[in-house]
Amino acid sequence: MNRVSNGSVGHPNNSVTWSSSLVLSLAIPQLIINVISIICNSAVILAIVSARHQHKPIFILFGSLALSDLLSSSSSFWLALLFLAEPEDTVYGSPELLHAYAIHAISILSTVYNLMSIGVERYLTVADCLRPRYRISHCQSWLAAGASWFLAGVFGGLPLMGWNCLGKGDGASSALYRPLCIDYLIFITIPNCVVTFSCLMFTYIAIIVILKRQKCIIATQGHDSNSYRLAEAHVAKISVTIWVMTVVSYAPFFSGVLWDAFDHSPLRDLHIHIYVFRNFTAIMITLNSLVNPIVYAHKLKGLGNAIGSCRCPFNNKVHIQTANNP
């Protein structure tokens, strides 16, 4: 890639020209969505901290996810302000932009790891119906949340540790997210997207399989399996919601990174619509941060209630020999 430009963004020989109306039309909606997301995630954090009855292991992960989304919205708000003040810097990079991108990367990676932790916790909660030793403790939830933030800090902070293309014109920088290097974006994007989607798909499909198996066992014993049927339908709806939301939110960013990796056009040949698409990906990620509290704090709480109702047969001393029903 040889993305070296010999002119400014507003140079007559450059196809990228920012007008004040275009900058405002891109920045203002992003700022508004960021503010709403910051308020919603702050409310979720305050509700979890203040409500004692919500201090369960799953709500620790919910709080960590809300904190990740809060940081994501705040860093996106910072990026929008930098774009509003100096749109040219978002094409050629600046030290302020490097710090903002690094914090944004940490927040996104933390969100991704917290989503995986929640999926695993929900799977182990359902497996608890069969194997009580899988019960998640508060300590394990805090450990999972801490590990998510630690990994996010390490991988997201790599640009601040030297893996960046600030002031370099060797063609290794990203066209969309300069001063980040394109190989760094590939390093954190492709593996994390594949692992996250695979983990979420495995955990929720496993939950459905466990509930379906238990429903069949209950039915063969002559007892009502309606609770398992309802829980199974609830999990299916949640899993579809989460998968669709994740794909819709991150697919534009993922496709942008892939385009960035394979396109060899110099910066002076890139058109304005490329950078409009970049701002659109930021809005989609912020929308994901806005929707996360609604989906995970409300729908997955309903999943927990559904799973609790599935334990009624066991509480009524209906013993099921699961070992004989593989």
C-alpha positions as CSV (number, residue, x, y, z in Angstrom):
1,M,0.0,0.0,0.0
2,N,1.3,3.4,-1.0
3,R,-0.9,5.9,0.7
4,V,1.3,9.0,0.6
5,S,-0.4,12.2,-0.2
6,N,1.3,15.4,-1.3
7,G,-1.5,17.7,-0.4
8,S,-3.9,18.7,2.3
9,V,-7.5,17.4,2.4
10,G,-8.8,20.6,0.9
11,H,-6.1,20.7,-1.8
12,P,-7.6,21.1,-5.3
13,N,-5.8,17.9,-6.5
14,N,-7.3,15.9,-3.7
15,S,-10.7,14.3,-4.1
16,V,-11.5,14.6,-0.3
17,T,-13.1,18.0,0.4
18,W,-14.8,18.7,3.7
19,S,-17.6,21.2,3.7
20,S,-19.0,22.6,7.0
21,S,-22.5,21.2,6.2
22,L,-21.1,17.7,5.6
23,V,-19.0,17.8,8.8
24,L,-22.0,18.9,10.9
25,S,-24.3,16.4,9.3
26,L,-21.9,13.6,10.3
27,A,-20.8,14.8,13.7
28,I,-24.0,16.1,15.2
29,P,-26.0,12.8,15.0
30,Q,-23.0,10.9,16.3
31,L,-22.7,13.3,19.3
32,I,-26.4,13.0,20.1
33,I,-26.3,9.2,20.0
34,N,-23.2,9.1,22.2
35,V,-24.8,11.4,24.8
36,I,-27.9,9.1,24.9
37,S,-25.7,6.0,25.2
38,I,-23.7,7.6,28.0
39,I,-26.8,8.4,29.9
40,C,-28.3,4.9,29.5
41,N,-25.2,3.1,30.5
42,S,-24.6,5.4,33.4
43,A,-28.2,4.6,34.6
44,V,-27.5,0.9,34.3
45,I,-24.3,1.1,36.4
46,L,-26.0,3.2,39.1
47,A,-29.0,0.8,39.2
48,I,-26.7,-2.2,39.7
49,V,-24.6,-0.5,42.3
50,S,-27.5,0.9,44.3
51,A,-29.8,-2.2,44.2
52,R,-28.6,-4.8,46.6
53,H,-30.9,-7.5,45.3
54,Q,-29.1,-7.2,41.9
55,H,-25.7,-8.0,43.3
56,K,-25.7,-11.5,41.7
57,P,-22.8,-12.9,39.6
58,I,-24.6,-12.1,36.3
59,F,-25.2,-8.5,37.3
60,I,-21.4,-8.1,38.0
61,L,-20.9,-8.9,34.3
62,F,-23.8,-6.7,33.3
63,G,-22.2,-3.8,35.1
64,S,-18.8,-4.5,33.5
65,L,-20.5,-4.6,30.1
66,A,-22.3,-1.3,30.8
67,L,-18.9,0.2,31.9
68,S,-17.4,-0.9,28.6
69,D,-20.2,0.6,26.6
70,L,-19.9,3.8,28.7
71,L,-16.2,4.1,27.8
72,S,-17.0,3.2,24.2
73,S,-19.6,6.0,24.0
74,S,-17.3,8.5,25.7
75,S,-14.3,7.8,23.5
76,S,-16.6,7.9,20.4
77,F,-17.9,11.3,21.7
78,W,-14.2,12.4,21.9
79,L,-13.6,11.2,18.3
80,A,-16.6,13.0,17.1
81,L,-15.4,16.2,18.7
82,L,-12.0,15.8,17.1
83,F,-13.6,15.3,13.7
84,L,-15.8,18.3,14.2
85,A,-12.8,20.5,15.2
86,E,-10.3,19.2,12.6
87,P,-11.8,16.8,10.0
88,E,-8.5,16.9,8.1
89,D,-6.6,15.3,11.0
90,T,-9.0,12.3,10.8
91,V,-7.5,11.5,7.4
92,Y,-3.8,12.1,8.1
93,G,-3.7,11.4,11.8
94,S,-2.6,13.2,14.9
95,P,-1.4,12.4,18.4
96,E,-4.8,13.3,19.9
97,L,-6.5,10.9,17.4
98,L,-4.0,8.1,18.4
99,H,-5.0,8.4,22.0
100,A,-8.7,8.5,21.2
101,Y,-8.5,5.5,18.9
102,A,-6.5,3.5,21.6
103,I,-9.1,4.2,24.3
104,H,-11.9,3.4,21.8
105,A,-10.2,0.1,20.9
106,I,-9.9,-0.8,24.6
107,S,-13.6,-0.1,25.2
108,I,-14.7,-2.2,22.1
109,L,-12.5,-5.1,23.1
110,S,-13.7,-5.0,26.6
111,T,-17.3,-5.0,25.4
112,V,-16.5,-8.0,23.2
113,Y,-14.9,-10.0,26.0
114,N,-17.7,-9.1,28.4
115,L,-20.3,-10.4,25.9
116,M,-18.4,-13.7,25.8
117,S,-18.3,-13.9,29.6
118,I,-22.0,-13.3,29.8
119,G,-22.7,-16.0,27.2
120,V,-20.5,-18.5,29.1
121,E,-22.2,-17.5,32.4
122,R,-25.6,-18.1,31.0
123,Y,-24.5,-21.5,29.7
124,L,-23.1,-22.5,33.0
125,T,-26.3,-21.3,34.7
126,V,-28.4,-23.6,32.6
127,A,-25.9,-26.4,33.1
128,D,-26.4,-25.9,36.8
129,C,-29.8,-27.5,36.5
130,L,-27.9,-30.8,35.7
131,R,-24.5,-30.2,37.4
132,P,-24.7,-28.0,40.5
133,R,-20.9,-27.8,40.7
134,Y,-21.0,-25.4,37.7
135,R,-22.6,-22.6,39.8
136,I,-20.8,-19.3,39.2
137,S,-19.6,-17.4,42.3
138,H,-19.2,-13.7,42.8
139,C,-15.4,-14.2,42.8
140,Q,-15.5,-15.9,39.5
141,S,-17.6,-13.2,38.0
142,W,-15.2,-10.5,39.2
143,L,-12.3,-12.5,37.8
144,A,-14.0,-12.8,34.4
145,A,-14.7,-9.1,34.3
146,G,-11.2,-8.3,35.4
147,A,-9.7,-10.6,32.8
148,S,-11.8,-8.9,30.1
149,W,-10.5,-5.5,31.0
150,F,-6.9,-6.7,31.3
151,L,-6.9,-8.3,27.9
152,A,-8.7,-5.3,26.4
153,G,-6.1,-3.0,28.0
154,V,-3.2,-5.0,26.6
155,F,-4.4,-5.4,23.0
156,G,-6.1,-2.0,22.8
157,G,-3.1,-0.2,24.3
158,L,-0.6,-1.6,21.7
159,P,-0.7,1.6,19.5
160,L,0.3,3.7,22.5
161,M,3.2,1.3,23.1
162,G,4.6,1.9,19.7
163,W,2.5,-0.1,17.2
164,N,1.3,2.9,15.2
165,C,2.0,4.7,12.0
166,L,2.0,8.3,13.3
167,G,4.3,10.4,11.2
168,K,5.2,7.4,8.9
169,G,4.7,7.5,5.2
170,D,5.7,3.9,4.4
171,G,2.2,2.8,3.2
172,A,1.6,0.6,6.2
173,S,-1.0,2.9,7.8
174,S,-4.7,2.5,7.7
175,A,-6.5,4.8,5.2
176,L,-9.7,5.0,7.4
177,Y,-8.2,5.0,10.9
178,R,-4.8,6.7,10.5
179,P,-2.5,6.8,12.5
180,L,-3.3,3.2,13.3
181,C,-1.4,0.6,11.3
182,I,-3.5,-1.7,9.0
183,D,-1.8,-4.8,10.3
184,Y,-2.7,-3.9,13.9
185,L,-6.4,-3.4,12.8
186,I,-6.3,-6.9,11.2
187,F,-4.7,-8.3,14.3
188,I,-7.4,-7.2,16.7
189,T,-10.4,-7.3,14.3
190,I,-10.5,-10.7,12.5
191,P,-9.5,-13.0,15.5
192,N,-11.8,-11.3,17.9
193,C,-14.8,-11.2,15.5
194,V,-14.4,-14.9,14.7
195,V,-13.9,-15.9,18.4
196,T,-16.8,-13.7,19.7
197,F,-19.4,-14.9,17.2
198,S,-18.3,-18.5,17.6
199,C,-18.5,-18.3,21.4
200,L,-21.9,-16.7,21.4
201,M,-23.3,-19.1,18.9
202,F,-21.9,-22.1,20.8
203,T,-23.1,-21.1,24.2
204,Y,-26.7,-20.2,23.2
205,I,-27.1,-23.2,21.0
206,A,-25.8,-25.4,23.9
207,I,-28.4,-23.8,26.2
208,I,-31.1,-24.6,23.7
209,V,-29.9,-28.2,23.4
210,I,-29.7,-28.7,27.2
211,L,-33.3,-27.3,27.7
212,K,-34.6,-29.4,24.8
213,R,-33.0,-32.5,26.3
214,Q,-34.4,-31.8,29.8
215,K,-37.9,-31.1,28.2
216,C,-37.8,-34.6,26.7
217,I,-36.7,-36.2,29.9
218,I,-39.4,-34.5,31.9
219,A,-42.0,-35.5,29.3
220,T,-41.0,-39.2,29.4
221,Q,-41.4,-39.1,33.2
222,G,-45.0,-38.0,32.7
223,H,-44.5,-34.4,34.1
224,D,-45.3,-31.1,32.6
225,S,-42.5,-29.8,30.4
226,N,-44.1,-26.4,29.6
227,S,-41.5,-24.5,31.6
228,Y,-38.6,-25.9,29.5
229,R,-40.6,-25.3,26.3
230,L,-41.0,-21.6,27.3
231,A,-37.4,-21.3,28.3
232,E,-36.2,-22.8,25.1
233,A,-38.3,-20.4,23.0
234,H,-37.0,-17.5,25.2
235,V,-33.4,-18.5,24.6
236,A,-33.9,-18.9,20.9
237,K,-35.4,-15.3,20.6
238,I,-32.5,-13.9,22.7
239,S,-29.8,-15.7,20.7
240,V,-31.3,-14.4,17.4
241,T,-31.5,-10.9,18.8
242,I,-27.9,-11.0,20.0
243,W,-26.5,-12.4,16.8
244,V,-28.4,-10.0,14.5
245,M,-27.5,-7.0,16.7
246,T,-23.8,-8.0,16.8
247,V,-23.6,-8.6,13.0
248,V,-25.5,-5.4,12.1
249,S,-23.4,-3.3,14.5
250,Y,-19.9,-4.6,13.7
251,A,-20.2,-5.8,10.1
252,P,-19.6,-2.3,8.6
253,F,-16.5,-1.8,10.7
254,F,-15.3,-5.3,9.8
255,S,-15.9,-4.8,6.1
256,G,-14.1,-1.4,6.3
257,V,-11.0,-3.0,7.8
258,L,-11.0,-5.7,5.1
259,W,-11.3,-3.0,2.4
260,D,-8.5,-1.1,4.1
261,A,-6.3,-4.2,4.0
262,F,-6.8,-5.0,0.3
263,D,-7.1,-1.5,-1.2
264,H,-3.8,0.0,-2.5
265,S,-5.0,3.4,-3.5
266,P,-3.0,6.4,-2.4
267,L,-4.7,8.8,-0.1
268,R,-5.0,11.5,-2.8
269,D,-7.2,9.1,-4.9
270,L,-9.7,8.3,-2.1
271,H,-13.1,9.9,-2.3
272,I,-15.2,11.5,0.4
273,H,-17.7,8.7,0.6
274,I,-15.0,6.4,2.0
275,Y,-14.7,8.7,5.1
276,V,-18.5,9.1,5.3
277,F,-18.7,5.3,5.6
278,R,-16.0,5.4,8.3
279,N,-18.2,7.8,10.4
280,F,-21.2,5.5,9.7
281,T,-19.3,2.6,11.3
282,A,-18.7,4.6,14.4
283,I,-22.4,5.4,14.7
284,M,-23.3,1.7,14.3
285,I,-20.8,0.7,17.1
286,T,-22.3,3.4,19.4
287,L,-25.8,2.2,18.6
288,N,-24.7,-1.3,19.8
289,S,-23.5,0.3,23.0
290,L,-26.9,1.9,23.4
291,V,-28.9,-1.3,22.8
292,N,-26.7,-3.6,24.9
293,P,-28.1,-2.5,28.3
294,I,-31.7,-3.1,27.0
295,V,-31.0,-6.5,25.6
296,Y,-28.7,-7.9,28.3
297,A,-30.2,-6.3,31.5
298,H,-33.8,-7.0,30.5
299,K,-34.0,-10.1,28.2
300,L,-31.3,-12.1,30.0
301,K,-32.9,-11.4,33.3
302,G,-36.0,-12.9,31.9
303,L,-33.9,-15.9,30.8
304,G,-32.8,-16.3,34.4
305,N,-36.4,-16.3,35.6
306,A,-37.3,-18.9,33.0
307,I,-34.4,-21.1,34.0
308,G,-35.5,-20.7,37.7
309,S,-38.9,-22.0,36.8
310,C,-37.4,-25.0,35.1
311,R,-36.0,-26.1,38.5
312,C,-39.5,-26.6,39.9
313,P,-39.6,-30.3,39.1
314,F,-36.4,-30.8,41.0
315,N,-37.6,-28.7,44.0
316,N,-40.7,-31.0,44.1
317,K,-38.4,-34.0,44.5
318,V,-39.0,-35.4,41.1
319,H,-35.7,-37.2,40.6
320,I,-34.5,-37.7,37.1
321,Q,-31.8,-40.1,36.2
322,T,-30.0,-38.0,33.6
323,A,-27.0,-40.4,33.6
324,N,-29.2,-43.0,32.0
325,N,-30.4,-40.6,29.4
326,P,-27.4,-39.4,27.5
